[in-house]
C-alpha cells in the first residue's frame, strides 16, 4: 500500500503512512489505516480528493494495472 499511495499522482504528495490494523487468514480480511497530511481546507478538497471512494479507486486501479 505504501508504494501504491506514495507513487500516486493524485495522492502521493499527501500520503504519509499505511499500517495493518487487523488481519485474518481465515476470512482473507485485512483492515488498514492510511494516514494523509492534508493542506488547510480548500474548497472541495476533502469532498473530492480525500473522498473514501476516490482513495479506494486508486488501489483498485493499481490492482487492475498489474493484471
C-alpha positions as CSV (number, residue, x, y, z in Angstrom):
1,X,0.0,0.0,0.0
2,X,2.8,2.4,0.8
3,X,4.2,2.1,-2.8
4,X,0.7,2.4,-4.3
5,X,-0.2,5.6,-2.5
6,X,3.2,7.3,-2.3
7,X,3.6,6.9,-6.1
8,X,0.0,8.1,-6.9
9,X,0.0,11.3,-8.9
10,X,-3.2,12.3,-7.2
11,X,-2.4,11.4,-3.6
12,X,1.4,10.9,-3.4
13,X,2.2,14.4,-2.0
14,X,-0.3,13.9,0.8
15,X,0.4,10.3,1.7
16,X,2.3,9.7,5.0
17,X,1.8,6.0,6.0
18,X,-0.2,2.8,5.9
19,X,-0.4,0.2,8.6
20,X,-2.4,-3.0,9.0
21,X,-4.9,-2.7,11.9
22,X,-6.4,-6.2,11.6
23,X,-5.5,-9.3,9.5
24,X,-7.3,-12.7,9.3
25,X,-6.1,-15.6,7.2
26,X,-9.3,-17.4,7.9
27,X,-11.5,-14.9,6.2
28,X,-8.9,-13.2,4.0
29,X,-9.7,-9.9,5.6
30,X,-7.3,-7.0,6.1
31,X,-8.2,-3.7,7.7
32,X,-5.7,-1.0,7.3
33,X,-5.2,2.6,8.3
34,X,-4.0,5.2,5.8
35,X,-2.5,8.5,7.1
36,X,-2.5,11.6,4.9
37,X,-1.3,15.1,5.6
38,X,-3.7,17.5,4.0
39,X,-3.3,21.2,3.3
40,X,-5.5,23.8,5.1
41,X,-9.1,23.4,3.9
42,X,-9.6,24.4,0.3
43,X,-12.9,24.3,-1.4
44,X,-13.8,20.7,-2.4
45,X,-10.5,19.1,-1.4
46,X,-11.9,16.9,1.4
47,X,-15.1,16.1,-0.5
48,X,-13.3,15.2,-3.8
49,X,-9.6,14.2,-3.3
50,X,-10.0,12.7,0.2
51,X,-13.3,11.0,-0.7
52,X,-13.1,7.4,0.5
53,X,-14.4,6.1,-2.9
54,X,-11.6,8.0,-4.7
55,X,-9.0,6.6,-2.3
56,X,-10.3,3.1,-2.8
57,X,-10.3,3.6,-6.6
58,X,-6.5,4.4,-6.5
59,X,-5.9,1.0,-5.0
60,X,-8.3,-0.7,-7.5
61,X,-6.7,0.9,-10.5
62,X,-3.3,-0.2,-9.3
63,X,-4.6,-3.8,-9.0
64,X,-6.1,-3.7,-12.5
65,X,-2.9,-2.2,-13.9
66,X,-0.9,-5.2,-12.6
67,X,-3.2,-7.7,-14.3
